Amino acid sequence: MLSRIKSAARILLKGDSKKKNRNPIPAITTEEVAEIKQFFPREKFFIMGHARSGTTLLMRLARLHPEVHCNYQAHFFTRQPLLKSLVNTPEAEEWLTRKSNRWNQGRDLSPLVLRSAADFIMERDAAREGKMIVGDKSPSSTIHGQAVRDMYMVYPDAKLIYIIRDGRDVLISERFRNFVEESKFLSTEDKRIIADLQVDSAPFTDGRRSIFTETFIRRVAKDWVEDLQETEDEGKRLFGENYIGMRYEDLLNNSFEEMSRLWKFLGVKNINVSLVDEIKTEMGSNPDEEWQAKRNEGIASFLPKGQAGNWSKLFTARDRMIFKEAAGEMLKKWKYEKDSDW
């Protein structure tokens, strides 16, 4: 009986110790941002984009500038378990908010823990390179708008870069990545297509046969549309002038102009014309293509990687129809097509 009385009194005073869910993680405050910048002063940016949309190329080009460093795939906000998993438990909340913890000054320390962890990871790398602007690139193919909202909770002062690629070429690139890697998600029909492609590729290049199943086209197209719509909407709403959208195809066609626009957006002090040659050299290499060739030369050599317009060589009439239904309006929105007559 005495034990039960003590337990009840403890719950009344401190709350139920067996709480199953934590309260929402609070956003970092303006005052906390100012405080943490005393310890981690470098300006931060994040590159997001649908998978196979050129995020890696953009990262490689961005860090050519002597003031900018960028590394990749931290997935702070774009892939589970996410940065917030560090504090997203009732136990962590109890520890970081308890009244006897005099370090928290009566406030949940969670946002400061998240910010300091990510800041240290990025600034440690940037310090080695001697650069004062640092960012991470992580594809945002599954979480979409939520990734932007989670980023804003921790980095309201950072800059968000979103790169877009023609969804039809995204579809092609995603398909061949799955083929090359022999993804565990391949269906029986997918494997049949691979086998036939390896025997005779001709029917797949003249419109007689498709490299896709209808299910694959609709799934990837739907995800592409949702990602573009949600990320752009939330990026503009939350970050305003600290949000910028770029097209992969513009990066290929006007590399120096596009990178100059990006570097100015990041706040660099100057842009030397010598970077023109560095950009050309960097774009002349394709590590992803080399990796795919090592993994599965037969499939990887079927189609040049990283080029714009590859879809036109492989789409059948039915492929076009299905993609138009799923994503035709988004193609027009981003000026990949003027109308539906393609």
N, C-alpha and C positions, 0 to 999 in steps of 0.2 A: 504493500500500500504506500509506504514511504517513497519507494522508487517511482511509483506512478505519479505521486504528487510532485516530486522533483522534476520529472519529465514534462508534466503539464506546465509547471512554472517556467521551465526552460523555453518551451515553445511560445508561451505568452511573452517572454522577455526578448527572445532572439529569433523567433519564427521557427517553422518546421524544418528541421535539419535534413529531412528526406525529400526536399523539394525536387520535383522532376524536371522542371524547365526553368531556365534563367530568364530574367527580364530582358527586354531588348537592349542591345549594346548601345550606349549613348554615342552620339557623334562628337568628334573632337571639337573643342571650342576655339574661337579666335585667339583667346588668351593662351590656351594650351599650345596652339600652333606657334605663336610667338616665342613661348618658353622653349619648346623643343628645338626651334631653329637656332637657339644659342648653342646647342650641342651638335646639331646636324644642319649646317647652313646651306648645303648645296640645293639648287633648284631641281625639282623633280618633274618627270613626265612619264607617261605611260602610253605605249603603242598597243592598240587593240585592232582586231579585224577578224573576219571569218577565216577559218582554216583554209589554206591554199590561196590566200589573197595577196601575198607579197609582204607579210609582216617581217619575215626574215630578211628579205632584200632591203627593206626600209631601215631595219635595225643596223645592217652592215654599212649602209650609206651614211646614216645619221652619225655614227661614231667616227667617221673619217675626219670630221671637224675637230681641230685641236682643243676646243672647249667642251666638247660633248662626248660623254661615254654612255653606251647602252649595252645591256646584256639581255639574256632572254630566258623565258619560260619559268619565271618565279611563280607565275599563276597566283599572285596575291589575291586577285578578285575574280578570276576567270575559270578556275577548275577546282572542283572539290579535292581536298577538304577546305581550302581557302585560308587566308590569313586569319580570319576571325575565329577559326577553330581553336586557336591558342587560348581564347578566353570564353568560348561559347558553351560553357557548362555551368550548372548551378554551383558546383564546388568552386570554380574560378571566380564566379560572381561573389560568392560568400567571402572568399579570401580578399578580394580586391575592394570590397565595400564595408567590411565589418568595422564596427565602431572602435574597436580596440586597435585597429591599424591606423596609427596616427599619421602615416605617410600620405594617406589619401585625402586628407583635409575635407572629409565628409562627402567626397565625390567618388564615383566608380572610376578606378584607374584603368579600366579596360582600353579605352581609345589611346591612351598614352603608351600602354604596353604594345599595342598593335603598331602604332606609328614608329615607336623607337626600334622595334624589331625589323620592320621593313627598311627604315632609314639606315640602320647599321649595315644591313646586307648590301644595299646599293652603294652607300658611301664608302664602305671598305674597298670595294672594287674600284670606284672612281678615284679614290685617293692614290691607289697604286698607279693609276694612269695619269695622275696629276691634272684631273679635269673637274670643273666646278658645276657642270650641268649633267645630271645623270638620270637615266630612265630604264624601264623594263619593257620588253615586248612580250606579250602573251596572247595568243589567239583567243577570241571570245566567242566560240561557236555554240556554246550550250546554255550559257546563263544570260546572255544578251543584256537587257536593260538593268537587270539586278546587279551585274558587274559594275556598271557605271554608278549606281546608287551606293554600292558598298565602297567603291573607291572614294566617292565624295565624302562619306562618313569619316574617312581617315585622312584624305588628302584634298580638302576643299581648295587648297592653294596651288595644287599641281596643274599640269597641262595634259590634256587628253588628245591623242592623235588617233584617228580612225581611218584605216586604209580600206578601200573598196575595190573589188575586181568584178568584171563581168561574170554574173552568176553562171553562165553557160561554160565559161572556162574554168570556174571553180568546180563545177560538176565534173568536167573532164579530168582535172588534176586530182580531185578526190577519188575518182574511179580508179585511176592508174596507181595512185598510192596504195589503195586497198589491194589491187591486183599484185603489185610488186611485193608488198609485205605479206601477201597471202593471209589477209585478215581472217580472224576466227569468226567474223560476222558474215562471211560470204555464204550465200545460199547455194543449193544444188545447181540452180540455173546460172548463178554467177560463175561457178566453177566450170560449167559446161561452156560458157562464153570464153573463158580464159583458154581452155583446151582447144577450142576451135580457132581462136585468134592465133595461137602458137603454130597451128598447122597451116593456116592460110589466112593472111590478114586482108587480102583483097576485098572480100565482101563487106568488110567493116569500114572501108574507105571510099566506097562508091555508092553508098546509100542502100545497099541490099540488106545489110544486117546492122543491128544496133549493139553497142557495147554495154547498153544499160537494160535494166528491167524497169518497168513503169514504177514500181515501188521505190526504187532507188532515186529516180528523177524527182518524184513528188516529195520524198523525204528531204533530200538535199535542197531542193528549190524552196520548200517551205521554211526550212531552218535559215536559209540565206535571206529570205525576205524578212522574217521576224528579227533576225540579228541586225540587219541594216536599219529597219524601221525603229526598233526600240533603242538601239545604241545612239543613232543620230538624234532622236527626239530627246532622250535623257541627257545626252552630251550637251546639246544646245541649251536645254532648260537649266541644268545645274551648273555648267561651267562657262556658259556664255562665250566671251571672247577668248577664254582659255581652252576652247574646243576647236579643232580643225579637222576637216574631212579631206581625204586625198584619193585620187583614183590611180590604181596600179598602172593602167595604160598610159596616163599622163607622165608617170614616173619613168616609163620606158622611153617615151617619145621626147620628153623635154626634161631630162634628168637633172641638169644643173639648175635650171630655172625652178623646178619643183623642190629640189633640196635647198636652194637659197630661200625659197618661201618658207620652208619648214624651219631652217636654222634661224631666220629672223623671228619667226613665231616663238622659238625657244629662247630668244633674247641674247644671241651671241653678239660679240662686240664687232667682229669684222668677218668678211667672207673673202678669202683670197682666191684669185682666179686659178691658182695652181690646183685647186680642188677639182677643176674640170677633168684633168688627166687622171687624178686619183679615182674619180667616179667612174670614168671609162674603164679603167683597169679592174675595179671591183665588179662592175657589171659584166665584164668578160668572163668571170668565173661563175660556176653554178654548183656549189657543194651538194645541193640536194639532188641534182641530176647525176653527179658522180656517185653519190651514195646509192641511189636507186639502181644504177648500172652494176654496181658491185653486188647488190642484193639479188637482182633478177634481170640480167642483161637482155634476155629474149623479149620480155614485156617492156622494159624501160626504153629500149631503143625504138619502139614502135612510133613514138611521138616526141618531137622536140619539147623540152620543158621550158616553162617560163614565158612562152610567147603569147601574144594577144591574138585572139581569133582562131585558136586551134579547134574550137567547137564547130566551126563551119566545115571543117574537113571530115567530121565524124558524125554529126547529127543526121539522123534520118528524118524523113517528113513527119513521122509519128513522134519522134523525139521533140521536134520543134513544137508540134501541137500541144504536147503534154506540158512542156516548159512554159509556153505562152499562157496556158490556163493557170499554172501555179505561180508564175513570177513575171509575166509580161508587163504589168504595170510598173513594177520596180525597175525594169530595164529602161523604160521611158523616163522615169523620174530621174535616174542618174545619167540620162542622155546616151545610153548605149544604143537605143533605137528611137526613131522619131514617132513610129506608129507600130501597128501589129503586123505589118506587111513585110515579114522577113522569113 
